[in-house]
C-alpha cells in the first residue's frame, strides 16, 4: 500500500522493514511478517506515519 504512494524499501532491522519517500520526510517502519495479521491500531499508525491517513 505505501509502495503505491512512492515509498521504497531502504533496510530491514530484525523483522521490521523501513521505507523512505523521495519527497516526504522520515522513515516508515512496517512489521516484516507478511503472513500474519496486523492489529488495526498498528496499521493506522503506519498509515499516519506515511501521510496516507489524517
PyMOL commands that set and color helices and strands:
alter all, ss='L'
color gray80, all
select helices_A, chain A and resi 3-5+40-49
alter helices_A, ss='H'
color red, helices_A
select strands_A, chain A and resi 8-13+16-20+27-31
alter strands_A, ss='S'
color yellow, strands_A
deselect
rebuild
show_as cartoon
